[in-house]
Amino acid sequence: MMMENGISMEYGDGYMEQEEEWEREGLLDPAWEKQQKKTFTAWCNSHLRKAGTAIDNIEEDFRNGLKLMLLLEVISGETLPKPDRGKMRFHKIANVNKALDFIASKGVHLVSIGAEEIVDGNLKMTLGMIWTIILRFAIQDISVEEMTAKEGLLLWCQRKTAPYKNVNVQNFHLSFKDGLAFCALIHRHRPDLIDYAKLSKDNPLENLNTAFDVAEKYLDIPRMLDPDDLINTPKPDERAIMTYVSCYYHAFQGAQQVGNVTHVPEPTRQYTYVPNNYNAETAANRICKVLKVNQENERLMEEYERLASDLLEWIRRTMPWLNSRQADNSLAGVQKKLEEYRTYRRKHKPPRVEQKAKLETNFNTLQTKLRLSNRPAYLPTEGKTVSDISNAWKGLELAEKAFEEWLLAETMRLERLEHLAQKFKHKADAHEDWTRGKEEMLQSQDFRQCKLNELKALKKKHEAFESDLAAHQDRVEQIAAIAQELNTLEYHDCVSVNARCQRICDQWDRLGALTQRRRTALDEAERILEKIDILHLEFAKRAAPFNNWLDGTREDLVDMFIVHTMEEIQGLIQAHDQFKATLGEADKEFNLIVNLVREVESIVKQHQIPGGLENPYTTLTANDMTRKWTDVRQLVPQRDQTLANELRKQQNNEMLRRQFAEKANVVGPWIERQMDAVTAIGMGLQGSLEDQLHRLKEYEQAVYAYKPNIEELEKIHQAVQESMIFENRYTNYTMETLRVGWEQLLTSINRNINEVENQILTRDSKGISQEQLNEFRSSFNHFDKNRTGRLTPEEFKSCLVSLGYSIGKDRQGDMDFQRILAVVDPNSTGYVHFDAFLDFMTRESTDTDTAEQVIDSFRILAADKPYILPDELRRELPPDQAEYCIQRMPPYKGPNGVPGALDYMSFSTALYGETDL
């Protein structure tokens, strides 16, 4: 089994041993993760391109399982089951499971990986899966001198790069960091592609780029590594380099098999041949070289023996501690042991993990050097072989696992014990708190001087205590059961637990006996006071509702009321009469209640019972009942008088309502009829303007003549207000609506008279015919849909168009219309009244004098002179108008003027507001 990126993998042929501890715990350095992601993506694409596709993001593009299945088909040459093309999650999981099943069929079992993790895009799991595929299909089948997979690939690299300077391949991380190993592998098989002699160990970036570029261009090996990542990472990722180097292996080995690569054979060793120039110095050098190699090998052997002895001794010393199961049976003791174990895992074991890795590395290096130097393989001392160390290490890990499981189980057991102990203490504390003072309470004789209500209360309290006692029986049994379980589990402080449990059980028995004894005594005392208690209870039952009735009745009899109608006061009187009919039964109940009290007094006096007169069920007394009953009987006639007074008031209010309604129902319709008539006249469709004016003045006189009716209504309304009458079901009119209607009628008459007079003035001054006026009025009324006497701008515009006025729809037309609106609505009220409409239409449809026409007239009087003399004005014009002109005309200041000449042009212009005169 081995752990890759946190994924546990088992191989049926066991071709790889367990890797480093950090891998077993699922750690992955971010720099290595980046290198693996890039390398594995390139490796996958180098195969997927054969199927005409590729991936961009390794954790995303394999999520649906389709390209993963395609990759396995390409690298295996086999056909996988048909994939599911659906996009649902379960389709993706099914595809990934098919891929994982196929990998498993090749002798690899992924122990801790699930299809869900691949579908969810878990990068660590995805990289681990791809590494498994690379191991199985690209590395597992590598075999060099009976070494397979990783060891075989490492030996192949060592053999191929042995003759090269500055190249010493011992691993798949630091040995390839400077790039020379890559260049040596290429040069060994294709010396025509790289000039190795020009390479320098001091230029790792150049070396790496040279190797990667040549491999990509000439060997069809894609760039799977980033030179900057290799140089800047203290320890490059071993898997990434193994993946890339495996591509070299397959490229060169495959080429050798088909004869495509120029193969440079490894240097042959010479054993017996000695050249002619062989001398003593050469022989000495050879011996020194052989001895140096031998000394180095012996050093490695001694170091292996030392490291192996030290590691095995450490394991031997550690095993008794891990196998120990002794504890003080306390949670604190076990937690201390657990913390010691964690310290061991954090501080003590990691150096030993490194020592074991170094031991295995040195052993592999030693064996490789021995093979390369034609030496026999190294056989460690008995008990110190790699398998011995591996077995001891596995025994250590099994002991760790068992020790940790025991610690956790013991912790759980002791936590359970501590929980039970705390539970016992909590329940025992609660029980003892509850029982505190209970024995003294049960032995008390407090009930001997109690009244019956107090005795019953004590008895109820005792019954409640009995129920509580029965309920606590379960708690006592729980306490005993917990104590028994603590004894069974060998709790360390069972002695104190048992003593406390016994005290609780003994006390529980005493409480049961005392409870029964007190119960008997209470029953005996209760029988003595029972008769008095029955009478007190009967009094309380009857007195409480009767007292409530008395209180409610007194409140009702003095309650203030506000009514506004006859129906309301009549309802109150009827309810009061019904109440008086019940007073006979109330008097009987009063006498019965008082007699109960008298009977109690007789019994208490006869038997001399202390406190027997005090009623435990109520605070009411017979005196209270008597006082309240007397009050009620006195308040009844007072209520009769109050209701009679209110009845008279409401009868008067009803009369006022009818008077106001009778008058208002006449005045209101009259105002509405007059308003309709005035409005109809104002529409201008009934006769000439003079006729309309005459009729309006007649209506004005009629309205003023009707005013006494309004004044009469105001007097009635004043009486209504003084009587606080706020509604009148006999009419819909109010004084406020009638006032408003009256004022609107007067305003409408005055406004229409003024409008008609203005229309007459406009007609006479502009020479407008009655037919034209009627046409203007008809058009205005047509667009005045709501009969408001005014038009909105849009209605006004439509009216102008209907009268033949041309208004363009372009911007110029809008500007012309806005100028017209400024004339007819100078205050920008948003409405055009008929007067303004009529004034505009008369100016548009009649021949209006202009300043030019007046100037031409003055020019005729002045005999074509640019000025005019006062005598000419007096001769041609009436005296008053001539003097008007002479006083207002400015002196003529133009050429050819004479004394007294007047400027008639400026004067004419000023008449029409075209100058500042």
Protein Blocks (a to p, Z undefined) as FASTA:
>chain_A
ZZeehiacddfklpaccddfklmnopacfklmmmmmmmmmmmmmmmmmmnopacfblklm
mmnommmmmmmmmmnopacddddfbfbfklmmmmmmmmmmmmmmnopacfkbcfklmmno
paklmmmmmmmmmmmmmmmmpceehiahjlmmmmmmmmmmmmpghiacfbfklmmmnomm
mmmmmmmmmmmlpcfklpcfklmmlmmmmmmmmmmmmnopacfbdfklmmmpmbacfklm
mmmmmmmmmmmmmmmmnopaccdddddddfkbccfklcfklmmmmmmmmmmmmmmmmmmm
mmmmmmmmmmmmmmmmmmmmmmpccdehiaklmmmmmmmmmmmmmmmmmmmmmmmmmmmm
mmmmmmmmmmmnopacddddehiafklmmmmmmmmmmmmmmmmmmmmmmmmmmmmmmmmm
mmmmmmmmmmmmmmgoklmmmmpcklmmpcfklmmmmmmmmmmmmmmmmmmmmmmmmmmm
mmmmmmmnopaklmmmmmmmmmmmmmmmmmmmmmmmmmmmmmmmmmmmmmmmmmmmmmmm
mmmmmmmmmmmmmmmmmpccddfbfklmmmmmmmmmmmmmmmmmmmmmmmmmmmmmmmmm
mmmmmnopghklpcfkbcbdfklmmmmmmmmmmmmmmmmmmmmmmmmmmmmmmmmmmmmm
mmmmmmmmmmmmmmmmmmmmmnopgojfklmmmmmmmmmmmmmmmmmmmmmmmmmmmmmm
mnopabdfkbcbdfklmmmmmmmmmmmmmmmmmmmmmmmmmmmmnopafklmmmmmmmmm
mmmmnonopacfklmmmmmmmnopacdfbfklmmmmmmmmmmmmmnonopacfklmmmmm
mmmmpccddfklmmmmmmmmnnopabdcfklmmmmpcfklmmmmmmmpccdfbehiaehi
acfklmmmmmnopafZZ
